[in-house]
Amino acid sequence: MFGYIRPFKSELLVRQWTYYQSAYCGLCKQIGRDYGALPRLALTYDLTFLAILLQCFAEDEADEQQDICLLNPVKRKTIMQHNRALEFSAAVTVLLAWHKGADDKNDGHAVRGGAVTIALSSARKKAEIRFPMLAQAIADSLRKLNEVEQGEPDPEAASACFGELLAAVFREGIKHQFLDRDVTVDNGTNNTDGADEQTVSVERRMIEETFACLGEELGRWIYLLDAIDDYRTDMDNKNWNPYSLLNENMAKTEADKALSNLEADMDKTAMLLDFVRDSALIANVIRMGLPHVRLRILSGASLEKL
């Protein structure tokens, strides 16, 4: 996507940073296994976060092994091995990258966008076969967003569409994480009315909806931050921007307020999730990483490479 969703590195413990790097490299290798070498270029911090978030609810710790990286084949490093979180995040990476290429192609960047869609055509088809509901949800949300962007600039309506997209992604992601997991509760009684199973089902749905809510808030945040990041370029090129009815100072003020509120909302939503592990890493991203990125973008500074 955009590379905005990242931890605040200086506040991470060494083991947390090592785990983050392991997930980043693991996602890269997962994309290669499932879709080929070229789609690995679409790897982002954003979907590394999704993989880590989903892995927080896995039954077992992530398997990590010493392996080599193509960028540094001499030195072996700790890399997360195949799991459902990586598998799902790899598919999302491919699908969003293909749609980004198609959007660029329609926005007048025919050569760049066309090259991306052609390069990812086979990978996209594989991802759609593996995750048809995910692929349809992404396509529907982006179609709705395109319709909104054809009208009057409206930050709320436009960000809601991207929020809807990430809500669908997060919901499908946690469903995939819980796939085939036993939901029967043995409470040591002879109760046969299904009450325990129903309770677990309600709890599962609550997790799914909370995940979707977090995705919706994060999607809105990403869209509005990207809008303010692109503000000057869009104004210079007379492109559509949700803040184009405001001057730059007013746009930044409005965006800062909306983004800060969304960060607070995400923190509250995340606290509703009963993480199995790595909650401190997720908290670092939401409470420190996102605000840091927001302030850098609003100040006009570029983002550091992690």
N, C-alpha and C positions, 0 to 999 in steps of 0.2 A: 504493500500500500504506500505509505508515506514516510515511514521511519520515525514517527513522532513518539511511539509508545516504547519507552525505554527506561531502564532503571537509573537512579542517581548513583553512579558508580562509586563515588568517593565515600558513600555511607554504607556500602555493602561489605559484609565480612568476606574474607578471602574465599571461604568455601561456597558462599552464595554466588560470588562472581565466577568461580570455576564452574558451578552448576549452570549458570546462565550461559556461559560460553559453550558448555557441553550440549545444551539444548539448541543453541544457534547452529552449531556444527552438525548436530544430529538431524535437525530439520533440513539442512542443506543436503546431507547424504540421503535422507528419506525422499526428497524431491527427485534426486538422481536415480534412486532405485525404482521409484514408481513411474517417473515421467521422462527420464533421460537427462543428459548432462546440461543441455541448453537452458531448460526451465529453471535451473539452479540460480541463474542470474536474477531471478525475481525474488530471491530470498530477502526478507525484511525483518527488522526488529519487531514490528507490530505483530506479525504472526508467530514469532518466537515467543512473545508474551502469551498469545493464545495457547500455544503448545504447553507452556509452563503452567498456565492457569488450569487447563484440562488435566494435566498430570497431577495437580494437587488433589484430584479426586480419584486417582487410580488406586486399586486395591494394594498394589505392591510398589515399592520404590522403583524408580527408573533404572534400567540396566545400563551401566556405563562401562566402556572399555577403552583401553589405549589404542588409538588408531592414528592414521596419517591424514593430513589435509592436503588437497591439491595445491593450495596456495603456499604451503610450507611442507613439502613431502619428506624433508629430512628429519624434522622433529615430530615425534609422536605426542598426541595430546588426548585428554579425556573427552570422549564423545558419546553422547546418549545414543543408545541403540533403538532399533525399531520398537514402537509401541503405538497404541491407538491415538494418543494425543498428537504424535508426529504425523501419523498417517492422515488424520483429518486435516491438520494444519497445512500439510503439503498440498492437498487437494484445493483448499481455500486459496493458497498462494497462486496456484496455476489459474484458477478460475478468475480471480480478481485481476491478475496480470493480463489475461487475455481480454477482459472487458475494458481495462485501462487502454490497451492498444486499440481496441475498436473505437473507444471514445476519442482518442487522439486522432484517429483516421477521419472521423466525422467532423472534428473541429479544425480541419484544415492541415493537419500534419500527416498527409497521406503516406509519405515515404516511411516515416518512423512508425506510425500506427500500423500500416500495412505489413511492415517487416515483423512486428511483434505478433500480430494475429496469425501470420503464416507460420512463424517459428513455433508458436504455441498451439497450433491447430490440433495436432495429434494428441498432445498432452491434455488439452481441454476436453476432447472427446472421451479420453480415458477417465478423467475426473468426473465427467457427467454420468458415465456409466456406473462408476463406483458410488457416487453420491447424487442421485437424480433429484431428490427433494432439495438438497442444498443448492444445486445448480439452478433449479427453477426459481427458488426464493431469491437468489442473487440477481438473476435476469429480470424478474418482476420488479424488484426494488429499484434497480438501475433504470428500468424503463419509466417508472413513475418519476424518478428524479430528473430524468431527461425532459419529461413533460413540464415539471415545475420550472426547470431552467430555461424553458422557452417563454415564460411569462415575466411578470414584473419581479424585480429582485425582492426576495423574502427570506431572510436568514432562518426564520423559524420553520417555514414549510420545507425548505431545501434540506436543512439539517435533520428534520424529522424523517425524511426519506432515507438518508444514509443511516440514521439511527435504526430504522426499521430493518435495513439490510443487515447490520451487525447483530441486531437482536435475533434475526433468523439464523445467522451463522453460529452465534453462541448457543442457541437452543438446540440446533442440530448437532453441535459439537459435544454437548454434555449428554445428549441422547446416545451418541456413538460411544462415548466413554463408558456409559452404563450398559451397553449392548450385551445381552445374554447374561447379565449378572443376576444371580439368584435373589429374588425379592421376598422369599418366604421367611417368616420369623417364627422360630420355635420358642415359645414362651413357657414350655414345660407343662402345658395344660392340655386337656382333651377338647378344647374349643374348636368346633368345626364350622363356625358360621362365617369364616373368612375375614373376621374383624382385623386380625393382625396384618394379613396381606393388604387389606384396604388402607390401613394406616401407613404402611410402607409406600403404597402407591401415591397417597396424598403427599407424603414427604418427598418422594421423587419428583412429583409435579411441582412442588414448591421450589425445589432446587433448580429445576428447568426454567421456571418463570423468573426466579431471581437472577439466574444466569442471563436470561434474555433481557432483563431490565438493565443489568450491568452492560451488556452489549449495546443496548439502545443508547444509554448515556455516553458510552465511549464513542459510538458512531457519531453522535451529535458533536461531541468534542473534537473529533478528528476533522469533521467537515468544516466547522467554524474556524478552527486553527488554520487549516489549509486555505480557507477563503481569505483570511487576513494575511497569510504568508504570500499569497498570490496577488494581493490587492494592487500594488503598484504596476505589476506586469499586466494585469487585466485592464487597468485604467489606461495604460499607455497603448495597449493593443485594441482598446474598445471591446473587450470581451465581457461576457456576462459574469457578474460577481454578486453574491447576495448582499454585499455592503456597498454596492456602487451608487446608491442614492445618498450616501453619506460622504463627507470629506474624510481624509485619512485619519485625522485625530479623533473625530467622532466614531469612526468605524472601529478604531483600536479600543476606545473606551467601552463601546458596546460589546465588542468581542471579549475584552478582558473580564467584564462583569459576567457574561454568559458562561465563559470557560471556567471561571472561578467557582460559579454555582454548580456547574456540572462536576467539577472535581470533588466538591463537598458531597454531592449526591452519590458519586461513585464510591466514595469512602464509606458512606452509610450503607449502601447496597452490599458492598463487599463484606461488611461486618455481619451481615445476615447469613453468610455462607459458612458452613461448618467445615473448614478446610481440614483435610487429612494431614497435610504437610505443607511446608514452604509458604505459610501465610505471611511471614516477615518479608519475603522477597516480593510478594504481591503488594504488600503495604508500601514497600519502598517505591515501587513503580507509581502507585496511585497518589501517595502523599508527598513524594519528593520528586520523582521523575517527571510526572506530568506538569506540575507547577514550574519546574526548572525549564522545560521545553517551552512552555507558554511564555515565560518571561524573556527567553532568548529570542523567540520569534517576534514578539511585540516590540522588542528593542531593535530589531533589524539585524541581529547577530546570527551567524550561521551555527548550525548544530555541530557539536564535536563528534568525531568518530569514536565509538566505544572501543 
